[in-house]
Structure formats: structure tokens, C-alpha cells
Amino acid sequence: MAAMPAYSDVVLRSWIDALKMPSKMLTDWEERFVASVSVQLELRGSLSPKQVETLERMYAEKTA
């Protein structure tokens, strides 16, 4: 399994902000996930590799 690239907090925050836009039409689960990782990034300053992977996938799908 390939190692995930390390993304800066700025990149992660930009993905979160983009996904919060009303035009992205997120599912209820996706909205809760984005809200949750947003709070976690603010409070802890980091996300788990799985959270980053999920956020990256959502960003790619919703902003394509």
C-alpha cells in the first residue's frame, strides 16, 4: 500500500471550506463528516489518515 501524501492544514482547510459550499449538495452523512473533521482540525490540528483519505475523495468527487 502506498503512503499517503502529507497535506498541510491549509490544504485540508481549503478542501473543507469548498465542501461546505451549498452548491456541493452533500448527503447528510457527508455534511456531518465535514463538520466533524472541521472541528477536529481546529481543536487537534490534525486528522487521521483515513479521515484525510475520505476528505480527499469527497473533495475530488464534489469539485470535479
C-alpha positions as CSV (number, residue, x, y, z in Angstrom):
1,M,0.0,0.0,0.0
2,A,1.4,3.4,-1.0
3,A,2.0,6.0,1.7
4,M,-0.5,8.9,1.6
5,P,1.0,12.3,0.8
6,A,1.1,14.7,3.8
7,Y,-1.3,17.6,3.3
8,S,-0.9,20.9,5.1
9,D,-3.6,22.2,7.4
10,V,-4.1,25.0,4.8
11,V,-4.9,22.4,2.1
12,L,-7.2,20.4,4.3
13,R,-9.0,23.6,5.5
14,S,-9.4,24.7,1.8
15,W,-11.0,21.3,1.0
16,I,-13.3,21.6,4.0
17,D,-14.3,25.2,3.1
18,A,-15.0,24.1,-0.5
19,L,-17.2,21.2,0.6
20,K,-19.2,23.5,2.9
21,M,-20.4,25.5,-0.1
22,P,-24.2,24.9,-0.6
23,S,-23.7,24.1,-4.2
24,K,-21.8,20.9,-3.4
25,M,-25.1,19.0,-2.5
26,L,-23.6,16.8,0.2
27,T,-25.5,13.9,1.7
28,D,-26.4,14.1,5.4
29,W,-23.6,11.8,6.3
30,E,-21.1,13.9,4.2
31,E,-22.3,17.1,5.9
32,R,-21.8,15.6,9.3
33,F,-18.4,14.2,8.3
34,V,-17.2,17.6,7.0
35,A,-18.5,19.3,10.2
36,S,-16.8,16.8,12.4
37,V,-13.4,16.9,10.7
38,S,-13.6,20.7,10.6
39,V,-13.9,20.8,14.4
40,Q,-11.2,18.1,14.9
41,L,-8.8,20.0,12.6
42,E,-9.5,23.2,14.6
43,L,-9.1,21.6,18.0
44,R,-6.4,19.0,17.5
45,G,-4.6,20.3,14.4
46,S,-4.6,17.0,12.6
47,L,-6.8,14.3,11.0
48,S,-6.3,10.6,10.9
49,P,-5.0,9.1,7.6
50,K,-8.5,7.6,7.0
51,Q,-10.2,10.9,7.5
52,V,-7.8,12.6,5.1
53,E,-8.4,9.8,2.5
54,T,-12.2,10.3,2.8
55,L,-11.9,14.0,2.7
56,E,-9.7,13.9,-0.4
57,R,-12.1,11.5,-2.1
58,M,-15.1,13.7,-1.3
59,Y,-13.3,16.8,-2.5
60,A,-12.3,15.2,-5.8
61,E,-15.9,13.9,-6.4
62,K,-17.7,17.0,-5.4
63,T,-15.5,19.6,-7.0
64,A,-14.8,17.9,-10.3
